[in-house]
Amino acid sequence: MLRPNTQKYQLLELIGISGEFPADQLNRLFSSPSYAEKVITELKTDKLIRTHYKDKLRGYRLTKRGKEMLLSRPLSVLLRRQY
């Protein structure tokens, strides 16, 4: 289970809210391209996200497992979160 105050979890939340996160916008979340690649690889290995291609554009979408993981957290825990 991911901790909610990590960049990896925040990326999952962004994908969950928007439906898809553009691959070319990862530099907005992660300062290091190698770290962004590592996070994406780990999320794919855990089968929480998948790559979606359309019209020569690449984005990341949640898998069913990723959606279930985000929805499994109690709302009270999410509301207490500090940013």
N, C-alpha and C positions, 0 to 999 in steps of 0.2 A: 504494500500500500504506500502510495506517495504521501509525503507530508505536504500540507496545503500551502506552506509559505516558501515553496521552492519555485525556481524559474520553470522547471519542468511541469509542475502542476499549473502554474499560471498560463503556460502555453496551452495545456489541455483545456483550461477554462475558456481561453480566447477562442479556441477552435469550437468548443461547445456553444458559445454564445453566438458566434458569427456563422457557424456551419462549415466554414472552410477558411484556412489561413494560407495566404499566398507564400510560396517557397522563397520568392525573391524579397520578402519583407522580414525575414528572420533577423536581419541586421538591426532592426528596430528593437528587438528584444534582447539579443545577445551581442556583447561587444566583440567577442572572438568568434570568427567563422568556424574554427575547429571545435569550439565548445558547442556551438549550435548543431554542428554535424553529429557530435557525440550524443547530444540530447535526443535528436531526431532518431538516430540509430537505436538508442535504448528504448524509446517509445514504440518504435516499430517492432523491435525484438519482443517486447512485452505485449505486442498485438493490441495496443491502445489507439494507434493511428495508422492510417494508410495514405499512400500517395495517390492523388487523383490527377489525371491528365485530360485536358480538353483544350482544343484550339491552340496547341503548342504552349499552353500555360500549365504550370505545375502548382498544386496546392496540397495541403494536408487536411484530411477529414478524420473524424473519430470513427472508430469501429464500434460495433455493438458492445464489446467489452469495455471500451473507453467510456461510452455513454453510461453504462451501468455503474462503473466505478465512480464517476462524478455524481450520479444520482444517489449513490448509496450513503453519502455523507449526510449526517443530520443537519437540518437548516440552522439549528441553534449554534452549532460549531462554526458554520460559515459566517454567521452574523457577528460572532465574537472576534473574528479575524482582524488582526492589525496590519495595515499596509504601510 
